[in-house]
Amino acid sequence: MALSHDSLWPRAYSLFSQEKSGPSDVTLVGVPASRTSLSPTQAHETPDAIRKALLRYSTAHSDSRVKIEDIKVNDAGNVVSPDIDETQSISAIHALSSESELLIALGGDNSITYAGFQGTDATGLITLDAHYDLRDGVSNGSPVRRLIEAGLEGKKVVQIGIADFSNSAEYAERARKYGITVIPRSELRIKSIAEVWARALDIAGDKIFVDFDMDVCDRSVVPACPAAAPGGISADELRQFAFLAGNSHSVIAADISEVDSTQDSKDERTVRLAALVVLELIAGFSARE
């Protein structure tokens, strides 16, 4: 990638390119997983693609509270894939999370949410996802069910953006029985992002993991998400949620999942949006009070 150089226009990945040791405010880690996906995917290639996309952006933000350069960030590289050894993946994530205020995991398909959540001290879950992820078995369609069966209280799970014609009545009933709070796509058309987020925080509690499944977005902005449908949320709405998540003291970790970078459009719009989610999380964190 041939990019221009301007010392007065620092690129976002420069935040991660400096040698750092010890605890960090924000830690980035890749969790490459794709083998159990319900749709054929090479999502394990995506963490490094998102890193490359960070080169496209600067560190500037319009919110005067944001001081990205003042916080300590670190890129820990990629952990072993949970497809290979989920226990080892969880252990590695736990070690990183214990030395970071905010952990950002780059997927990988949505199966990484199980390892990501289990590797932190999270007790609540917020998903931005078109799907319930309550299927049986082990796949990118099952992490929420697996977490609840492993001890996560359903009443501390909030699912934002659940889409019509992308789920089943049976899984909707399963979500109800688990006590999950579902905020469907339709509700986002009549309530503000801030209102929805405040409600989700109140329900999920004080140690929250946020799953940014990118197929919650309209397919036009995430062509590299196999299960995305027309009518999902906009790129701007997703970015607003990411900033609010980063800005919330109760959020201790997040993941970005379900992108197959090898299937992206020529302009790389999906991985570029994923990179912006990373930056909005960091920007929100830097503005915490």
C-alpha positions, 0 to 999 in steps of 0.5 A: 500500500503506497501512502503519502507521508505528512509529519503533520498528519499522523496515521492512526496505526502509529498509535500502536506502532511504538514499543510499549511495555507493561499495562495499557489503557487499551489493548488490541488483539487479533482472534482469528477464527473461521472454521465453525462458521455457518457460512463459508468464510476466511474471517481468520484473515481479518484481524491483520486486514483491519490493522492495515485499514488503520493506516487510512485514518488519522488520530484527529476527532471533532469531540474536544474531549478526545485526546487519543495521544494521551492514552497508552495503547498496545497491539498484542498481535494475534492469539491462538485461534479458538478453532485450534485451542479455545482454552489457550485462546481464553487464557491468552485473552485473560492475561491481556485483559488483566493488564488493560482497562479496555480490551478490543478483540479483532475477529474472526467470525462471531464464535470469538465472542465466547472466548473473548467474554470468558477471557475477561471479568465481564458479567454482562453482554451487549451485542450489536447483531442482526442475529440472536446467536442462540443456536445449538452446537459450537459455531458463529451462531451459538456464542450467546447460548454457550455463554448463558449455559456457562453461567452468564445471566440472561437478564444481563444480556442486551441484543441491539439490532436484531433483524426481521427475516434473519431469525426464527420464532423458535430462537426469539422464544429461546431469547425470551425464556433466557430473559434476554432484552431484545431491542430490534432494528425497528426500535432504533428507528424511533429512539435515539442511539443515546437512549438505546445505549443508556437502557442497555448499560442499565440492564447489562451491569457494571462489567460489560463485554460488547460484541460488534457483529458487523452484520448488524449494518446495512449490507451496502456498507458491509459487503464482506459480512456474509449474513448482512441484509439490506435495511440494517443500521448505518455505518454512522449509527454503528460508529456512534454506538462504538464511541458510546461503548468506549466512553462507558466506564462499565465497558471492559472489553469489546470484539469486532466480528463477522467480517471476511476481508477476502470478500470485501469490495474493491474499496475495502469499505467493510474493513475500513468501517471495522477500523473506524469502530476500533478508533471510535472505541479508543476515542470514546475511552480517551474522553472518559471522565 
